[in-house]
Amino acid sequence: MKKIDLLVLVIIAMILMPFFLFHQVYQNYEVFNTAHPFIMAFFKFGILATFGEMLGSRVKTGTYHPKGFGIAPRAIVWGFLGIWIAAAMGIFSKGVPAFLETRFELFTGLPVAMGNTFSCLKLWGAFFISLMMNTAFAPVFMTVHKITDTHILNNGGKISCLFKPLPVRQIITTLNWDVQWNFVFKKSIPFFWIPAHTITFILPQNLQVLFAAFCSIVLGLILSLAGLKKNKI
């Protein structure tokens, strides 16, 4: 472990420690999180998902912040993506149980069960919410993220890239779709994201977006592994 890794661990501990030592800090967080869920989603994903990409960079290149990485634009983009994710989670978590209840007698009472303590019915509901979200929403989200990520890299990680037109057509035609399909979609979605988000939707609602944001740290590692795979192709 290098000194920079130890410093990162110390910073993380200092940030998290007040939430464990002082009940009022956590209580204030809960109140603000309930009152302003999308603002909190912006910061949760802006901080945690960006750190996940930095961690992935550390694994892939040996440094948390390589030249042109662009911490600031990545954090801002992830913040807005976080709002999109939070909205999607709300839509799927309400819509899927309601749909299943109206179509299948087996799922009678599912919307109510999703707000209660753990049960087999809630487990099945969480699984189907995760399945629908990760097959309908995730591929589009992952592609959009890849496009914005490429745009940031193409502009040397400068904050000014956020004010430039996004050349979607140019970027999307140059993506490595072999890696995007065979690794990011075909492997990470069924083997990681569907199980991870099943756990997410079992958790109390106030913890779901936070847990999903923590999962985005793993996304950074997955994308770094995808990058390593790309270099081998």
C-alpha positions in Angstrom: 0.0 0.0 0.0 1.4 3.4 -1.0 1.2 6.6 1.0 -1.6 8.0 -1.2 -3.7 4.9 -0.5 -3.3 5.4 3.2 -4.2 9.1 2.8 -7.4 8.1 0.9 -8.4 5.7 3.7 -7.8 8.4 6.4 -9.9 10.9 4.5 -12.7 8.4 4.1 -12.6 7.5 7.8 -12.7 11.2 8.7 -15.7 11.8 6.5 -17.7 8.8 7.8 -16.7 9.0 11.5 -19.1 11.9 12.5 -22.1 9.8 11.3 -21.1 7.0 13.7 -20.0 9.2 16.6 -22.7 11.9 16.6 -26.3 10.8 16.4 -27.4 14.4 15.5 -25.2 14.4 12.4 -26.9 11.3 11.1 -30.3 12.6 12.1 -29.8 15.8 10.2 -28.7 13.8 7.2 -31.9 11.8 7.4 -34.1 14.9 7.6 -32.4 16.6 4.6 -32.4 13.3 2.7 -36.1 13.0 3.1 -36.9 16.6 2.3 -34.6 16.9 -0.7 -34.0 13.4 -2.2 -32.8 14.6 -5.6 -30.4 17.1 -4.2 -28.9 14.3 -2.1 -28.9 11.9 -5.0 -26.8 14.5 -6.9 -24.2 14.6 -4.1 -24.2 10.9 -3.4 -23.5 9.9 -6.9 -21.3 12.9 -7.6 -19.0 12.0 -4.8 -19.3 8.2 -4.6 -19.4 7.3 -8.3 -16.6 9.7 -9.1 -14.5 8.1 -6.3 -15.4 4.7 -7.8 -13.9 5.8 -11.1 -10.9 7.2 -9.3 -10.5 3.8 -7.6 -10.9 2.1 -11.0 -8.2 4.3 -12.4 -5.9 3.4 -9.5 -6.3 -0.3 -10.3 -5.9 0.3 -14.1 -3.2 2.9 -14.2 -1.7 3.1 -10.7 -2.9 6.6 -10.0 -6.2 8.1 -8.8 -6.0 11.1 -11.0 -4.2 10.5 -14.4 -3.8 13.4 -16.8 -7.0 14.4 -18.4 -9.2 12.5 -15.9 -11.3 15.5 -15.0 -12.6 15.0 -11.4 -14.8 18.1 -11.5 -16.7 17.4 -14.7 -17.1 13.8 -13.8 -18.5 14.7 -10.5 -21.0 17.1 -12.0 -22.1 14.6 -14.7 -22.4 11.9 -12.1 -24.5 14.2 -10.0 -27.1 14.6 -12.8 -26.9 11.0 -13.7 -27.6 10.3 -10.0 -30.8 12.3 -10.2 -31.8 10.3 -13.2 -31.1 7.0 -11.4 -33.0 8.1 -8.3 -36.0 9.0 -10.5 -35.8 5.6 -12.3 -35.6 3.8 -9.0 -38.7 5.5 -7.8 -40.6 4.7 -11.0 -39.6 1.1 -11.2 -40.0 0.5 -7.4 -43.7 1.7 -7.6 -44.6 0.6 -11.1 -43.3 -3.0 -11.1 -45.1 -4.2 -7.9 -48.3 -2.5 -9.1 -48.1 -4.2 -12.5 -47.4 -7.6 -11.0 -50.2 -7.3 -8.5 -52.8 -6.6 -11.3 -51.5 -9.3 -13.6 -50.7 -12.2 -11.3 -52.6 -13.4 -8.3 -49.3 -14.7 -6.8 -48.2 -11.1 -6.2 -51.4 -9.9 -4.5 -50.3 -7.4 -1.8 -46.9 -6.9 -3.3 -47.0 -3.0 -3.2 -47.7 -3.1 0.5 -45.1 -5.9 1.1 -42.4 -3.7 -0.5 -42.8 -1.2 2.3 -42.8 -3.8 5.1 -40.1 -5.9 6.7 -38.4 -8.7 4.8 -40.5 -11.5 3.5 -40.3 -14.0 0.5 -42.9 -11.8 -1.3 -40.7 -8.7 -0.8 -37.7 -10.7 -2.0 -39.4 -11.6 -5.2 -40.7 -8.1 -5.7 -37.2 -6.7 -5.2 -35.8 -9.2 -7.8 -38.4 -8.3 -10.4 -37.9 -4.5 -9.8 -34.2 -5.0 -10.3 -34.7 -7.3 -13.3 -36.9 -4.7 -15.1 -34.7 -1.7 -14.2 -31.5 -3.4 -15.3 -32.8 -4.7 -18.6 -34.9 -1.7 -19.6 -33.0 1.3 -18.0 -29.4 0.2 -17.3 -28.2 -0.4 -20.9 -29.4 3.1 -21.9 -27.9 4.6 -18.8 -24.5 2.8 -19.2 -24.3 4.0 -22.8 -25.1 7.6 -21.9 -22.5 7.4 -19.2 -19.9 6.0 -21.6 -20.6 8.8 -24.1 -20.2 11.6 -21.5 -17.1 9.9 -20.1 -15.5 9.8 -23.5 -16.5 13.4 -24.1 -14.7 14.4 -20.9 -11.6 12.4 -21.8 -11.5 13.8 -25.4 -11.4 17.3 -23.8 -8.6 16.6 -21.5 -10.8 16.6 -18.4 -11.4 20.3 -18.6 -14.4 21.7 -16.9 -15.1 23.7 -20.1 -16.2 20.4 -21.8 -19.5 20.7 -20.0 -20.3 23.8 -22.0 -19.4 22.3 -25.4 -21.9 20.4 -27.6 -21.8 16.7 -27.0 -20.9 15.0 -30.3 -23.1 11.9 -29.7 -23.0 10.6 -33.2 -19.2 10.9 -33.4 -18.6 9.2 -30.1 -21.2 6.5 -30.3 -19.9 5.2 -33.6 -16.4 4.9 -32.1 -17.3 3.0 -28.9 -16.0 -0.5 -28.5 -19.3 -2.2 -28.7 -17.7 -5.6 -28.3 -16.7 -4.7 -24.8 -19.9 -2.8 -24.1 -22.1 -5.7 -25.1 -20.0 -8.8 -24.1 -18.7 -7.4 -20.8 -20.6 -4.4 -19.6 -24.1 -5.5 -20.6 -23.9 -9.3 -20.9 -21.8 -9.9 -17.8 -22.0 -7.0 -15.3 -25.8 -6.7 -15.6 -26.9 -10.3 -14.8 -24.0 -11.2 -12.6 -23.6 -8.0 -10.5 -26.3 -5.4 -11.0 -29.4 -7.5 -10.9 -28.3 -9.2 -7.6 -27.0 -5.9 -6.2 -30.1 -4.0 -6.9 -32.3 -6.8 -5.6 -30.5 -6.1 -2.3 -31.1 -2.4 -2.9 -34.9 -2.7 -3.1 -35.0 -5.0 -0.1 -33.5 -2.2 2.0 -35.7 0.6 3.6 -36.5 3.3 1.0 -34.3 6.0 2.7 -31.2 3.8 2.2 -31.9 2.6 -1.4 -30.3 5.5 -3.3 -27.3 5.6 -0.9 -26.7 1.9 -1.4 -27.0 2.3 -5.1 -24.5 5.1 -5.0 -22.1 2.8 -3.1 -22.6 0.2 -5.8 -21.4 2.8 -8.2 -18.0 2.5 -6.6 -18.0 -1.1 -7.8 -19.1 0.3 -11.2 -15.8 2.2 -11.4 -13.9 -1.1 -10.9 -16.0 -2.9 -13.5 -15.4 -0.2 -16.0 -11.6 -0.3 -15.3 -11.7 -4.1 -15.8 -13.6 -3.5 -19.1 -10.8 -1.1 -20.1 -8.2 -3.7 -19.4 -10.1 -6.2 -21.4 -10.3 -3.7 -24.3 -6.6 -3.4 -24.3 -6.2 -7.1 -24.7 -8.6 -7.3 -27.7 
